[in-house]
Amino acid sequence: MSAIYIGYKFVIAPLQPGAEILIAELGAAGFESFVEEEDGVLAYIQKDEWHEDILDEVQILSSEAFDITFTFEEIEQINWNEAWEKNFNPIVVDEVCAVRAPFHDPFNTPYEVIIEPKMSFGTGHHETTHMMIQHILKHDFEGKSVLDMGCGTAVLAILAEMKGANPIDAIDIDNWCYLNSLENIARNNRKHITVYEGDASLLNGKHYDIIIANINRNILLNDMETYAACLNKDGVLFLSGFYKDDISTIEEACNKHHLFYVDGLEKNQWVALQFKKA
């Protein structure tokens, strides 16, 4: 990639949910690539898209709840694969499922998902993706129709097909994620996943046995009625992207649409919940 980029280094305290909020707001401002570090985030935007007021609409920078400092510099010819090789380590979930990049050695696990790490959310490192993988590993997907909403890298859709799901729809509003999902699906030789670029408005008339939605609290609440309408009777809804303190709010919204709590996982205050449609 020969484009000239402007690279920012943000130091954030507290790191979470500060990093997650910052990445979302920077993405809306036009930044296209991110690397999470122990103390913050590296963020990149093409120089042609950059202007001096680029951060004016990034509201978290003026929030009293976070202490955020940053520096920036011009960078030529970023080698994204080299950057990710330095920052992306493979993971193994419950000794059953490995998530790795093509440049990592294979693992001797029942399931192995190969993800080309191109800045899309969903490599298994974040707590929410990790817990959603755990849910999928425990649940029966054989012959089930599945929706992966907010698919990111499509890691969850890929694992669902490996566990026997067919057909599968994977949807993400971000073009970068849409393209990355197509690449990862091909890389893992999956044949039953269809990827769409868009939001919940694409779900009109669709029906699924299982819905996986790892997004964020506000989008989940806004789209809950749509998910419920698309879910078959006795269907299963897996939700993540929010904190333990949000459980009561999420559960109340689910109950309004006849979706009832079955099981949940927690990791570092993040949660992933399972609901069933009555």
C-alpha atoms as one frame of an Amber mdcrd trajectory, in Angstrom:
protein
   0.000   0.000   0.000   1.751   3.138  -1.208  -0.676   5.788   0.032   0.639
   8.385   2.474  -1.045   8.201   5.877  -1.314  10.354   8.964  -0.756   8.189
  12.013  -2.011   9.098  15.504  -0.945   7.569  18.801  -3.599   7.997  21.506
  -2.880   7.252  25.171  -6.148   6.592  27.025  -7.101   6.314  30.704  -9.146
   4.398  31.578  -8.395   2.214  28.562 -11.861   0.646  28.405 -14.402   1.588
  27.336 -12.345   4.581  26.196 -10.557   2.750  23.366 -13.773   1.247  22.025
 -15.574   4.610  22.012 -12.585   6.409  20.491 -12.235   3.871  17.658 -15.941
   4.184  16.843 -15.791   7.992  16.733 -12.543   8.047  14.736 -14.055   5.609
  12.251 -17.000   7.967  11.779 -14.516  10.801  11.207 -12.786   8.946   8.379
  -9.973   6.978  10.052  -9.737   3.572   8.405  -7.267   1.490  10.396  -6.587
   0.875  14.079  -4.203  -1.083  16.291  -5.028  -1.433  19.986  -2.073  -1.186
  22.367  -1.671  -1.735  26.096  -2.088   1.971  26.873  -4.188   3.193  23.956
  -4.771   3.095  20.217  -2.859   3.722  17.008  -5.132   5.201  14.332  -4.472
   5.897  10.662  -6.131   8.055   8.018  -5.067   8.681   4.433  -3.449  12.095
   4.066  -5.869  12.997   1.277  -8.760  12.532   3.752  -7.069  14.401   6.635
  -7.589  18.037   7.625  -6.536  20.092  10.629  -9.995  19.983  12.234 -10.398
  16.197  11.827 -10.691  15.642  15.591 -13.176  18.433  16.327 -16.184  16.092
  16.184 -14.519  13.339  18.255 -16.503  13.963  21.413 -14.644  11.614  23.738
 -11.582  13.863  23.511 -13.472  16.538  25.466 -15.079  14.134  27.924 -14.163
  14.573  31.582 -14.546  10.810  32.069 -11.343  10.066  30.124  -7.788  11.374
  30.040  -6.627  11.157  26.416  -3.425  12.543  24.945  -2.121  12.083  21.413
   0.676  12.718  18.967   0.615  12.368  15.187   2.985  12.109  12.255   3.036
  11.563   8.512   3.815   7.998   7.479   4.628   6.684   4.003   3.961   3.209
   2.618   2.510   1.448   5.655   2.948  -2.320   5.461  -0.242  -3.414   7.265
   0.704  -7.091   7.361   4.040  -6.253   8.987   2.270  -4.014  11.505  -0.195
  -6.758  12.362   2.441  -9.474  12.616   3.901  -7.396  15.444   0.542  -6.893
  17.187  -1.663  -9.902  16.360  -1.021 -13.126  18.266  -3.062 -16.292  17.661
  -5.565 -17.361  20.316  -7.020 -20.712  21.349 -10.492 -20.747  22.930 -11.160
 -23.547  25.429  -8.528 -25.713  23.687 -11.109 -26.327  20.950 -10.971 -23.403
  18.507  -7.902 -21.543  17.271  -8.056 -18.160  15.563  -4.875 -17.270  13.722
  -3.508 -15.331  10.772  -2.083 -16.964   7.630   1.448 -16.203   8.823   0.967
 -18.232  12.044   1.711 -21.946  12.324  -1.363 -24.248  12.316  -2.857 -25.518
  15.588  -3.976 -29.055  16.349  -7.497 -28.065  17.418 -10.904 -29.349  16.239
 -11.691 -25.929  14.765  -9.270 -23.426  13.266 -10.313 -20.097  11.751  -7.764
 -18.224   9.645  -8.281 -14.463   9.681  -6.332 -12.002   7.555  -5.987  -9.205
  10.123  -6.945  -6.054   8.246  -8.198  -3.941  11.139 -11.741  -5.336  11.115
 -13.204  -6.060  14.547 -13.325  -9.763  15.363 -10.031 -11.567  15.759 -11.034
 -13.281  18.990  -8.840 -11.074  21.156 -11.620  -8.825  22.377 -13.591 -10.283
  25.274 -16.905 -10.151  23.419 -15.679 -12.084  20.362 -13.945 -14.599  22.625
 -17.149 -15.264  24.570 -19.268 -15.501  21.422 -16.874 -18.169  20.151 -17.428
 -20.018  23.440 -21.201 -19.835  22.975 -20.953 -21.176  19.416 -18.705 -24.028
  20.519 -21.261 -25.109  23.156 -24.352 -24.817  20.960 -25.795 -27.084  18.240
 -25.552 -25.363  14.838 -26.060 -28.409  12.616 -28.451 -27.528   9.775 -29.444
 -24.210  11.384 -30.051 -20.984   9.471 -27.883 -18.267  11.024 -27.461 -14.497
  10.951 -24.141 -12.937  12.027 -25.093  -9.282  12.563 -22.173  -6.849  12.733
 -19.923  -9.588  11.395 -16.594  -7.699  11.400 -14.097 -10.263  10.091 -16.860
 -12.935   9.780 -15.004 -15.095  12.304 -18.278 -16.082  14.024 -20.071 -16.858
  10.750 -17.112 -18.977   9.636 -17.103 -20.936  12.895 -20.897 -21.377  12.675
 -20.517 -23.000   9.248 -17.700 -25.194  10.543 -20.207 -26.406  13.150 -22.739
 -27.289  10.458 -24.849 -24.129  10.013 -26.405 -23.608   6.571 -27.374 -21.092
   5.224 -25.673 -18.133   6.900 -26.058 -14.392   6.322 -23.280 -12.061   7.535
 -23.989  -8.318   7.643 -21.828  -5.310   8.498 -22.407  -1.614   7.855 -18.689
  -0.969   7.332 -17.298  -1.431   3.802 -13.893  -2.439   5.154 -15.535  -5.232
   7.199 -17.677  -6.313   4.237 -14.635  -6.746   2.008 -12.561  -8.366   4.748
 -15.383 -10.837   5.472 -15.466 -11.915   1.818 -11.720 -12.512   1.883 -11.803
 -14.483   5.131 -14.726 -16.639   4.023 -12.854 -17.573   0.841  -9.653 -18.179
   2.807 -11.461 -20.678   5.047 -13.155 -22.384   2.076 -16.666 -21.665   3.337
 -19.492 -22.166   0.836 -22.694 -21.282   2.697 -22.126 -17.688   3.889 -23.577
 -14.675   2.066 -22.157 -11.279   3.048 -24.129  -8.033   2.857 -23.050  -4.438
   3.433 -25.719  -2.592   5.418 -27.732  -2.579   8.632 -30.874  -4.115  10.132
 -33.011  -2.643   7.343 -31.758  -5.560   5.210 -33.563  -8.056   7.451 -37.113
  -7.418   6.265 -38.704 -10.777   5.416 -35.704 -12.803   6.633 -35.996 -15.679
   9.126 -33.322 -17.497  11.115 -32.938 -20.280  13.665 -29.993 -18.502  15.320
 -28.962 -14.848  15.403 -25.510 -13.720  16.547 -25.200  -9.991  17.249 -21.945
  -8.694  18.704 -22.316  -4.946  18.216 -22.963  -2.434  21.004 -25.666  -1.703
  23.548 -27.449   1.114  21.741 -27.633  -0.604  18.356 -28.825  -3.833  19.981
 -31.598  -1.975  21.805 -32.596  -0.114  18.662 -32.718  -3.268  16.523 -34.122
  -5.730  19.067 -37.629  -5.664  17.564 -36.180  -6.511  14.160 -34.127  -9.393
  15.541 -37.171 -10.804  17.300 -39.257 -10.593  14.133 -36.582 -12.487  12.177
 -36.053 -15.223  14.754 -38.008 -18.442  14.346 -40.019 -19.839  17.266 -37.689
 -21.513  19.773 -34.839 -19.751  17.975 -31.688 -18.649  19.810 -30.299 -15.121
  20.060 -26.687 -14.537  21.164 -25.929 -10.944  22.164 -22.678  -9.219  23.135
 -20.889  -5.884  22.892 -22.000  -4.487  26.245 -21.129  -4.556  29.934 -22.391
  -6.445  32.964 -24.150  -3.281  34.165 -26.234  -3.293  30.958 -27.714  -6.767
  31.474 -30.979  -5.602  33.043 -31.585  -3.084  30.238 -30.853  -5.659  27.529
 -32.959  -8.339  29.226 -35.910  -5.962  29.624 -35.791  -5.132  25.901 -35.595
  -8.822  25.022 -38.517  -9.765  27.249 -40.745  -7.193  25.518 -40.306  -9.225
  22.344 -40.718 -12.682  23.940 -36.992 -13.342  24.119 -36.020 -14.914  27.437
 -32.658 -15.369  29.147 -31.019 -18.806  28.979 -27.308 -18.421  29.718 -24.513
 -15.887  29.992 -20.742 -15.477  30.079 -18.680 -12.690  31.651 -15.092 -11.601
  31.007 -13.539  -8.409  32.388 -16.979  -6.827  32.905 -17.999  -7.594  29.301
 -20.850 -10.112  28.870 -22.282 -12.378  26.168 -25.855 -13.552  26.717 -28.056
 -16.259  25.221 -31.816 -15.773  24.803 -34.555 -18.037  23.407 -37.706 -16.986
  21.589 -40.893 -18.280  23.209
